[in-house]
C-alpha cells in the first residue's frame, strides 16, 4: 500500500474530481484513492469506496455540460467500535474518533466552487475534441465556455473558438472565476489571427465604450497593445496614456509605454520604462511575475543595446500571454 489520497488537500480533491469525471469505474477510483491495487482487502476499503462513489456522483462531466449529476445519496459506511479507525491512526475506532465523527479530517466534504472551477478547466484541457464536440453548450457556465474556446483554438479550430468566446462575452459575465480581462484580449488576438483586424479593433473600441465587468483602463491597455502589434505607434500613444491614468502602478502599462519609446528609438526612455515595469511586478502573483520578467528582459536588453524591437517574423508563434490559472488576478495584467 502506498500513500492514500488526502481529500482535505484542495489540489488532491481537484485531481479526484477530474478522474471521477473520466470514469464510471468505482473500483478503479477506489484503488487510486487508496493508492493500493489490493484496496478491497484493506481495513479502510469501505471508506475509499464511499469517497469514490460520492466523487463520481459529483463529477463535472463533459456530457452533462460540466454540471454535476442529480445528487444521489451515498450511504455513509458504518464503523464498528472495535474496527480500525478510518483516520488511519491504527487505533480502534472506540479509542480514537468514536463520538467525533462530524469533525474528523478523514470525512469528505463537498468541493468548493473554486475546486469545481479548477476541475472543469483541467477536464476540458485533457479532453479530445471529439469529446468536447458533444458538450451541451446550453448547460455550460461562462467559465466552461471560455475554456472550451481555448481548447478549440489550441487545436487550430479558430472559427469554433471565436464563436464560443463571443457567446461567452455576450453573456452576463457573472462567473466569479471568469478572467474577463484575459478573455477580451484573447478574442481580439484571435480575430487578428483570423485576418479580421478591423473587427478586432471595433470589438475593443466597443468594449471601451460600454465596459462590463472590467475597468476602462484595462480595455485601453488592450487597445494600446493591439495598435502596437499592428505597428501603429501613433494610434497606441493615446491609449497608453488612458491606461496609465487609470492604473499608474500597473507594470504592463509601463511596459507598453516602453514599447512606444522603443519604437521611436528613444533608448534611454524605453529602458527606464522597462525597469519601472520590473520594479512594479513584485506585487504580482508568482505566475504573472515570471511572465513579466520574461516579457521585459529581452526588450530591456535591446533598448540598452540600441537595438530595434523584434519584428513579427522573429517572435515565437502563439498567444502573447499564457492562459492564467484560476487564481490569477485580473488587474495584475
N, C-alpha and C positions, 0 to 999 in steps of 0.2 A: 504494500500500500504506500502511495506517495503522500503528497500534501493535499488534503481536501480543500476545496474552494471555499473561501470565506466570503459569503454574500453580504457581509457588512462592509466590504470594500467596494465603493461605487464602480471602479473600473472592472472588478470581477463580476459584479451584478450585470453591467452592460454587456460584457462578453457572454454571460449566461443567457441573457435575453436574445442576443444575436444567434447563438447556437439553437435556442429553442424555436426561433422563427424559421430556421432552416431544416427542421426535422420534426417528425411525429414519433420518433423512436424514444420512448420514455426510458428504456433500459440503457441505451447508449448515453443519453444525457445524464442518467443516474451515475453511470460509471465515470463520466467526465467530472461530475461534481465531487465524487468520492476519490477521484484520481486512483481508481482501483478497478482493474479488469475483472476482479472477483468480488465486486462490491456486494453481491447478493448474499455472500457468506459472512459479511462483516457485521459488527454489532449495531452500526448506525444506518444500515441499508434502508430501513423503512423511512427514515428521515430524509435521506438523499432522494429517494423515490418521491416522497411527498413534495420536496422542493422542485424536482423535475416536472412533476405533473402541474404544479402551480405555474411554473415558468412557461410551459407550453400553452397553458390557458391564457396567459397574459401577453404572450409574444406578439409584437407588431409585425404581422406577416404581409408580404407584398400583395398577395391575392386578396387581402382584406383592406387594402389601401393603407396599410401600416397602422390600422386601428385594432386594438385588442379584441379578441373574440368575445362573444357574450359570456359574461362571467359565470363560471360554474363552481360549485362548492367542491373543494377537495378536502376530504375528512382529515383532521389532524391525527397523526399517529398517537397511539396510546403507549405510555411508557410505564412499565411495572415498577413497583417500589424497589425491587431488587435487580432491575435491569441496569445496564451501563447507562450512565447519564449521557444524553445526546450532545452535550457540550464538548465531549472528548477528554474529559479530565481523567478518565479511568476509574472514577469512583462510582459506587452505586447511586442510582437516582435519589434514593431516600437520604443519602449522605451528602448530596450536592445541591441540585436545583429543585427538589420537590417543594412545592409551595410557592415558588417564584417563577413559574412558567411564563408569566406575562412580561417579564423584564429581561430574561436571559438573552445573551448575544446570539445564541445559535438559532433563535427563531427568525423566520424570514418575513420581513416587512414588505410593503408594496413599493415598487420603484418610484422614485421622484420624477416629476416632469422632465427635469434635466437628463436623468438617466434614460428615459424613454426617447427623448430627442436625440441623444448621442447614439442610442441603439439603432434608431431609424436611419440616421446618417450612415452608420457603418454597414447596415444591411444593404442599403442602396449602392454603396461603393463596391460591395463584394458580389453583387448580383449581376449575372449576364443580361444583355439587352432583351433576350427572348423572355426572361422572367419579368423584367420591367415593362415590357410591352403589354403584359396582362394586368397591370395595376389599374384598378378602377379610380380614375382621377377625381371623380366627384367626391370620393371619400378622403382624399389626401389633405393633410394640413398644408398651410403655406410653406412651412419648412420642408416637408417631404417633396412638394412640387419643385422647389428650388434645387434640392439635392438631385432630383430626377433630371432636371435640366442640365446640371453639371455632369451627370453620368453620360448623357447623350452627347454633350459637347466633347467630352473626353474621347468618345468613340467615333468622332467625326460626323455625327448626325446633327449638324448645326441648325438646320431648319426646325427639327423637332425641339432642340434645346431652346431656340428663340421663342417658339410657340409656348412652351411650358413656362419659361421665365416671364414672358409677357402676361400670361394668365395669372401668375402669382403676383406680379407687380400691379396688375389691375384690380386685385382683390383688396381686402380690408387691411392687410399688413399688420394684423394684431398679434401674430405669433410672437411670444416673448423671447424666443430664441432665434428669431429671424434677423440676420445682419443686413438690413436694408441698404446701408451704405455700400457694403461689399457687392450686393447683387445689382444695384444700379450701375456701378462701374462695370461689372461683367457684361450686362446687357448692352451697354454702349460699345464695349470692345468687340463683342460678338457680332454686332451689326456691322462694324468696320470690317471684321473678318469675312463677312458675307458680301462685302462690296457695297454696303448701304451706308456710306459715310454721312450723307445728308440726313438720312433718317436717324442716325445716331446723334448727330448734332441737334436735331429737332427734339428728340426724346429728352436730352439733357436740359435743353432750354425750357421745355415744358415742365420738367421736374423742378427746375429752379423757380418758375413762376407759381407753381402750386405744390410746394414740397409737402409730402405726407410721411410722417414717422421718421423724418430726417431734417437736420438743420440746413438752412440756406447756404451757409458757408461750406458745408460738406459737398453739396451739389456744385458750388463754384469751384471747389477743388477738383472735382471730376471734369468740369468743363476746361479748366486750365490744363489738366493732363491730356485731355482729348486734343486740344489745339496744339500743344507741344508735340504730341505724337504725329500730328498732321504737318508739322513743320511750320505752323502759323504762330510764331512767337508774338507778333503784334496782337493777334486775337487772344492769346493766352494772358497777356500782361494785365488787363483789367480784371480778369477772373482770379488771378493770383492775389491781387490787391484785395478783392472782396473776401477771399478765403482767409487772408492774413488778418483782416479787420475782425472777422468773425471768431477766429481762434489763433491769436498771435503766438501761442506756445506750442502749436502743433508741429512736430518735426517734419512731416511730409510737406506742409506749406513752405517751410524754409528750403526744403529740397527742391520744390518746384521753382521757387524764386532763384535758387542757384542755377537751375537749368536755363532760365531766362538770361541771366548774366553770362552763362557759359556759351549759349548760342550767339551772344553778341561779342564774344571773345574778351569779356571783362573778367580776366582770370582771377585776380585777387578778390573781387566782389563775389564771384562764384564760389571760390574756396571758403570764404568766410560764411556764406550761407550753408554750405555743406557741413562745415564744422559746427555751426549752430544746430543743424538738424541732428548731428551726432550727439551733442551735449544734451539735447532735449529728449532723446529717445530712451534715456534711462528710466523714464516714468512709464514706458510701455510694458506690456506683458512680454514674457520671455520670447515667444514665437515672433512677435512684432519687432522686438529688439534685434533679433537675428536677421529678419528681413531688411530692416532699415540699415543695419551695419553693412550688409552685402550690397544693398542698393547704392549707398552713399560712397563706399570705399573706392570703387572704380572711378566714379565721376570726380571725386576729390583728387585722386591721383592724376587724372587727366588735366584737371584745372591747374594743378600745381606745375605740371609739365608743359603747360600751354598747348595742350592737345585738344582738338575739337571733340564734340560729343560723338559717341558711336553712331554710325549710320545704321539704318534699319537692317541691312544685309548682314551686319556683324553681330547683331543681337541674337540671342537664343530664341528659338521659336516657342510660342506658348503665351499664357497669360502674364500680365505684368505683376501679378501678385498670386501667391499660392492661396488655395482655399483655406480659410481660417478654421480653427476648431471652434466648437460652440462656446468656449469660454472667452473668446476674444471680445474686446470692447470695440463697438462700432466707432467711437470717436478717437480711437488710437491711430486711425489712418488719416 
